[in-house]
């Protein structure tokens, strides 16, 4: 063991206060857990237990949120369109053809590319809306 390893262990042990408290584990039977989940009524089990044990003394916990999707139906539509489209492969082939000079950019080609870009923009807007990031969804 080199001196740096010993130094690291000493420094780690001398931390003033851990960043997070150590977790607390509780073993339950399947029946006990089912009863708690029923009582919680969809609330996260840890939050329910803290609230029941500590009552009004429970500190608010910051969370990121479990469900960032605001509109599951819109998200399903977008993902269905993306899955059926082979969009990335087709765009890559077009870019390669244009760059190598195989695809002449005629007015018809230009119009088709603009239509494809508009379709991609529509999918992007629908995806952002489904995630709650579209117009009128707030910050």
C-alpha positions in Angstrom: 0.0 0.0 0.0 1.5 3.3 -1.0 1.3 6.5 1.2 -1.3 8.1 -1.0 -3.8 5.3 -0.2 -3.3 5.8 3.5 -3.7 9.5 3.1 -6.9 9.1 1.2 -8.4 6.9 3.9 -7.4 9.3 6.6 -8.9 12.3 4.7 -12.1 10.4 3.9 -12.6 9.5 7.5 -12.1 13.1 8.7 -15.0 14.5 6.7 -17.1 16.8 8.9 -20.5 15.7 7.8 -21.5 13.3 5.1 -23.3 14.8 2.1 -26.3 12.5 2.5 -27.4 10.6 5.6 -26.9 6.8 5.4 -30.0 5.0 4.1 -32.3 3.1 6.5 -33.5 -0.3 5.5 -36.6 -2.0 6.7 -37.6 -5.6 5.8 -41.3 -6.3 5.4 -43.3 -9.4 4.5 -45.1 -9.4 1.2 -48.4 -8.8 3.1 -47.0 -5.9 5.1 -45.6 -4.2 2.0 -48.9 -4.7 0.1 -50.8 -3.2 3.1 -48.5 -0.2 3.1 -48.8 0.3 -0.7 -52.6 0.1 -0.3 -52.5 2.7 2.5 -50.2 5.0 0.5 -52.6 5.1 -2.4 -50.1 5.8 -5.1 -47.8 8.0 -3.0 -44.2 6.9 -3.0 -43.7 4.4 -0.2 -40.8 6.2 1.4 -42.6 9.5 1.5 -45.7 7.8 2.9 -43.8 6.2 5.7 -41.9 9.4 6.6 -45.2 11.3 6.7 -46.9 8.7 8.9 -43.9 8.5 11.3 -43.0 12.2 11.5 -46.3 13.9 10.8 -46.0 17.6 10.5 -42.2 17.5 11.1 -41.5 16.0 7.7 -39.1 18.1 5.7 -40.0 18.7 2.1 -37.8 16.7 -0.3 -36.6 18.0 -3.6 -37.3 15.6 -6.4 -36.9 15.8 -10.2 -40.3 14.3 -10.7 -41.0 10.8 -11.8 -43.1 11.5 -14.9 -41.8 14.4 -17.0 -44.2 13.4 -19.8 -47.3 15.6 -19.8 -49.1 14.0 -22.7 -48.6 10.3 -23.2 -50.8 10.1 -26.2 -48.9 12.8 -28.1 -45.6 11.1 -27.1 -46.9 7.8 -28.4 -47.8 9.4 -31.8 -44.4 10.9 -32.1 -42.5 7.8 -31.2 -44.7 5.8 -33.7 -43.9 8.2 -36.5 -40.2 8.1 -35.6 -40.1 4.3 -35.5 -41.8 4.0 -38.9 -39.8 6.7 -40.7 -36.1 5.5 -40.8 -35.5 9.2 -40.6 -31.9 9.2 -39.5 -30.7 6.7 -42.1 -32.5 8.5 -44.9 -31.1 11.9 -43.9 -27.6 10.4 -43.8 -28.0 8.9 -47.3 -29.2 12.2 -48.6 -26.3 14.1 -47.1 -23.8 11.6 -48.4 -25.4 11.8 -51.9 -25.3 15.6 -52.0 -21.7 15.8 -50.6 -20.4 13.3 -53.2 -22.3 15.0 -56.1 -24.5 12.0 -56.8 -27.7 13.9 -56.0 -28.3 17.0 -58.1 -30.2 19.5 -56.1 -33.0 20.5 -58.5 -36.0 22.7 -57.5 -38.0 19.4 -57.0 -35.3 18.0 -54.7 -35.1 21.3 -52.8 -38.9 21.3 -52.3 -38.9 17.7 -51.1 -36.1 18.5 -48.6 -38.1 21.5 -47.3 -41.2 19.3 -46.9 -39.1 16.7 -45.0 -37.7 19.5 -42.7 -41.2 20.7 -42.1 -42.3 17.2 -41.1 -39.3 16.9 -38.8 -40.2 20.2 -37.2 -43.8 19.0 -36.7 -42.5 15.9 -34.9 -40.2 18.0 -32.8 -43.0 20.3 -31.7 -45.2 17.4 -30.9 -42.4 15.8 -28.8 -41.7 19.0 -27.0 -45.5 19.4 -26.2 -45.7 15.8 -25.0 -42.8 16.5 -22.6 -44.4 19.7 -21.4 -41.9 22.0 -23.0 -44.0 23.3 -25.9 -45.8 26.7 -26.2 -48.1 27.5 -23.3 -46.6 24.8 -21.0 -44.7 27.3 -18.9 -41.0 27.4 -18.1 
